[in-house]
Amino acid sequence: MPRLQLGDWINSGVNWLRDNLSWLFDFISSVVQGMYDGLNTVLSGPEPLLLAGILALLAWWLRGLLPAVLAFLGFALIDSIELWGEAMNTLALVLVAGVITVVFAVPLGIWASRNRAVSALIRPVLDFMQTMPAFVYLIPGIFFFGLGVVPGVVATVIFSMPPGVRMTELGIRQVDAELVEAADAFGTHPRRTLLRVQLPLALPTIMAGVNQVIMLALSMVVIAGMVGAEGLGSTVFQAISSVDVAMGFEGGIAVVILAMYLDRMTSALNQRVSPLARRALAKEKAKALSGLKVLRWRPATSVAMVGVVVLALVAGGMSMFGGDDEGPKVSANVGKGQSVNIGYINWDEGVASTFLWKELLEQRGFKPKVQSYDVGALYTGMAAGNIDFETDSWLPTTHASYWSKYKSKLENLGSWYGPTSLEVAVPSYVKGVNTLEDLEKQSSTFKKKIVGIEPGAGEMKLMQDKVMPGYGLNKNFSLVKGSTAAMLSQLDRSYSKKEPIAVTLWSPHWAYDKYKLTKLKDPKGAFGKGDHIDSLARKGFSKENPQVAKWIKNFKLDEKQLTSLESAIQDAGKGKEQQGVRAWLKQNPGMANKLAPVPGGADQKGKDAGAAPMIGYFPWDEDIATTYLWKNVLERRGYKPEIKQYDVGSMFTGMSTGQVDVEFDGWLPVAQKQYWDKYKKNLVDVGSWYDKTSLELAVPSYVKDVKSLADLKGKSSTFGGKIVGIEPGTGEMKLLKGKVLKEYGLDKEYKVSDGSSPAMLAELERSYAKKEPVAVVLWTPHWAYSKYKLTKLADPKQAFGAGNQLHTLANKSFPKKFPEFNGWLKKWHMTEKELATLEQAIQDAGKGNEEKGVQKWIDAHPGIVDKMAPVAS
Amino acid sequence: MAKLRAEHLYKVFGRRPDEAVAQMEGGADREELRANGTTAAVVDASFAVEAGQIFVVMGLSGSGKSTLLRMLNGLLEPTAGRVLFDDDDLTALTPKGLREVRSRKISMVFQHFALFPHRSVLENAAYGLEVQGVPREERVRRATEALEMVGLAGWEKSWPDELSGGMQQRVGLARALATDADMLLMDESFSALDPLIRRDMQDQLLQLQKRLKKTIVFITHDLNEAMRLGDRIAVMRDGRIVQIGTAEDILVTPANDYVASFTQDVDRSRVLTAGAIMSEPDEALGTKADDGTTLRTAQDVLAAAPATVTEGTPIIELFQPCSRSGVAVAVTNDDGALTGVVTRARLLAALGEPDVAPDGDQPPAGDTPDAPETTKKVITGA
């Protein structure tokens, strides 16, 4: 049997179309994109709950009160699981695709119903459209329309067209022939017969078709997430490719809610548009029991319209006056809002490097947009110019086929990680299997299966063509094709049951962290040499955007950096990749500037720009606040500050030996007196920046009769004999244990528990919520005083000593090493209000987001940077 | 002058219809054509309908009567032949001209009413006017009048599915009447109704016809209905018209066995009239009256006869008198002059099966496009 090159012919046909009809595709593309953008803006614009209200009102009009309430709850749920934006994208996609489909399907159906030849011609075409696997449309879709919404819409239109056409044709054919003849017999023009007799009577069937169209469109739109159509499809696709049950379920639920809403609304729409159904509805209404009338009552069309318009106006007004959301922290506006499209494959190293660059580019004032793609789609999209760059090309082996096909349209920005390896892995509990040769001997153990990944993946081709024949595995093993997600979940299941399993895997991969796996050795080198991970860009990108290209070219991560970045992202959780990146950047201070150095710089540089002072800090709120504040300011001035947390003792020793250059939280003359006295010969007091401090014990104000330290006496049972302390090495704790308790005769009665400031605050929070008595070690300034009602216990004997000032302490060499910074610090002063608001801002931003909090505070205090760190211009 | 004239109409379905017509004109049989996959639904039909007449086309299902009817208003285009309406050739009209004729001059009533379910009764009745482009107010007025005419005043706002079958057909009738068309085509319009309602509708149609004097072509498969309504009746079989004539013509002198067998079940006593079966007055002369005197003159006959009737009296009314007396019943004209007599023997003979005219003195209808003027009107219950 000769091999018909059917696929090749189609392929060359598609190529020909792309080359010769590009004007047409561009036109379609811009029309569809325009429709989508318009609708999406309208849907995404208003407050979620307001739009949910509008949608619920529509449900009320179409179906009644109960469905309206359910619709509202459903949409509120979508909002609450933070998929509102995605859901609206999807809704916009479905509606655009639905409208286009109906616009084509109904006339086509009418034509088919009036002309047997057309009907006979269309039928097989429709069969073809409907039964061709939906994915297949996506491939030429990308070719013709690039990545994103448009191919998704086009594929959806094709996929959902058939029921629209069929039901229209059927509906019109079903209209009683005698009625059509009657119209004819009275001399009706055929067009009028169609419009006034056939269509109205066929409407219920046509509307059933429209309902089908919408439902199919919704299912297809989810699939279209694979080619970069925004929305829930993207969410679900992401969840699948990372085996994320939680995310998958949430995305799925949102799809279900949308589907139910659309289904019920379109089927109910029939009752409003079709004259026959309207009559049936009126009859039913007349029959309704009086008791249920309230539930059955529905606003008349005019009332509903008025309601929708009013809500829409409110929504419009709100979005017009609504606050703009908080933008990313732009540390140096190099990009000036220029947009960059980054594509990525949903593999961990791809996610990590992509979101790292997203964050970096945002910091540099670019507007990067990231979107995940299937491998093939990524390459075609980049070759077509829809994607600017990506950072996850495994070359020269794994992605060889893509690279050789598209290299003329791509540029290689160099490798940032390597070498990688491909391998077959088995759990370590499977003993005696260490090499691929061992595997061959134990086929029965593994049930003759090696669990593979996507059939299109380079590793799979390599397995089939080289590795399996090379080790004779093809006789006793079959390579299961599936997906990475399926492979990983299979691995997870077998691992938890301690069953033997062999999977195709690669390094780096987080699976090696999560499970104990043996990488099977490949003595024959069948997998070839390891790949390195390259960044590729579309042709011409480095010319158009030399700065970004340069950064990417110099981009390098070692294994530790990459794995720590990946785990930071894992820890941040799905959908918060960027927070993970930020946390990682924080742990790797200076990394941002190293990876994306600012040329020239937008903020004025200091004289000592490039200097890298090491700032130590205590985990106390005022110190965290000021340290991050200075970090931000110094970075703006071109410094590369590093910050590190210490406890008090090591801070002073570190500072005296020069490991730490400076710290801002020297409580002098009292609290840290002992340290200061001990190390002062190697230190220098740069100056005091805050002066109204005090140390004290505090109790909640609801604990009556305890106003001073003396009042504590005899009340140990009230407080469980415990004073909640902080870090044991701190001056205040030493002071408390060594002096204060004795002074007031409390040392027998109370035990001061060692711990930490956060633990103390947590204890305070818990007791406060339960209104239980508690005594804590505290100090002023502290935000706890603004959050809780606390009584500072008076210290008439001045056992805590006089109030402290907060001093900036530094290593002796600091003024010489960092003269400019030293000068700034000498003049630096903060008011109580400034400090309190800064601490509050950091509190509000939440743990791990200190920098965000600082940024917000700086934004709220224009000019503060220049005040703190003046630069002669 | 005939209002409507059909001349050698053919309708052939299937491939190459024109060839089939030529073959049939050359004497080919319908069965031969069927073997080739073509169906001749109507073959060489010719007839004329006078203004104000009810012309009934009667035949069993499949005899081509509905096809014939649809050629009369151009719903179907004849394969060959012409339809002349007021001497205009409908077959030569453009689709637009044809629609014009249908909307203004020829309206139609359907077997299953064909009311638009998404329109109210009033809107249905006004449909034809709407197509004509009559302004709303006038449309409503005329449709209301038409509904009143058929006895549906007060039902305007109802919907078709709320009405009984008979009422629905009245709406259909009103819809046809509202357009003021000269001609009504009625396609088995009463067949779907149950017998009592059907009789009512027939009566109502005849009543209306007295007032409106429309020209009506009425299709039915029910000979009794044909006899009741038809001024003239055409009997169709296998696409051909086998006989055209009055009800009596068909009863008394059926053209062939087929027509005769058709008439078997007809209640002849109600269809036949005294005029149709009477013999010359001479027959009674010389017979004896009940008192034994011999009847010598027409005056004697008139005096002795148990009853005196007109020619239009159905014979059912003669049985009673004949049973009382041996003297023949006298039949007189409008002036009271004796025109004939019906003897007891004659009366009994009339109820029996007629002999088929052996020499075809009643020629098959297809050959007589200009059928003779009707001489007698047969309307039962009149």
HADDOCK unambig.tbl for C-alpha pairs under 7 A between the chains (distance, minus, plus):
assign (segid A and resid 178 and name CA) (segid B and resid 114 and name CA) 5.69 0.50 0.50
assign (segid A and resid 179 and name CA) (segid B and resid 114 and name CA) 5.03 0.50 0.50
assign (segid A and resid 179 and name CA) (segid B and resid 115 and name CA) 6.89 0.50 0.50
assign (segid A and resid 179 and name CA) (segid B and resid 116 and name CA) 6.70 0.50 0.50
assign (segid A and resid 182 and name CA) (segid B and resid 114 and name CA) 6.31 0.50 0.50
assign (segid A and resid 185 and name CA) (segid B and resid 75 and name CA) 6.82 0.50 0.50
assign (segid A and resid 185 and name CA) (segid B and resid 102 and name CA) 6.01 0.50 0.50
assign (segid A and resid 185 and name CA) (segid B and resid 107 and name CA) 6.74 0.50 0.50
assign (segid A and resid 185 and name CA) (segid B and resid 108 and name CA) 6.50 0.50 0.50
assign (segid A and resid 186 and name CA) (segid B and resid 102 and name CA) 5.33 0.50 0.50
assign (segid A and resid 186 and name CA) (segid B and resid 103 and name CA) 4.66 0.50 0.50
assign (segid A and resid 186 and name CA) (segid B and resid 107 and name CA) 6.28 0.50 0.50
assign (segid A and resid 186 and name CA) (segid B and resid 128 and name CA) 5.67 0.50 0.50
assign (segid A and resid 187 and name CA) (segid B and resid 99 and name CA) 4.04 0.50 0.50
assign (segid A and resid 187 and name CA) (segid B and resid 100 and name CA) 6.16 0.50 0.50
assign (segid A and resid 187 and name CA) (segid B and resid 102 and name CA) 4.89 0.50 0.50
assign (segid A and resid 187 and name CA) (segid B and resid 103 and name CA) 4.56 0.50 0.50
assign (segid A and resid 188 and name CA) (segid B and resid 99 and name CA) 6.79 0.50 0.50
assign (segid A and resid 188 and name CA) (segid B and resid 131 and name CA) 6.05 0.50 0.50
assign (segid A and resid 275 and name CA) (segid B and resid 118 and name CA) 5.92 0.50 0.50
assign (segid A and resid 276 and name CA) (segid B and resid 118 and name CA) 5.72 0.50 0.50
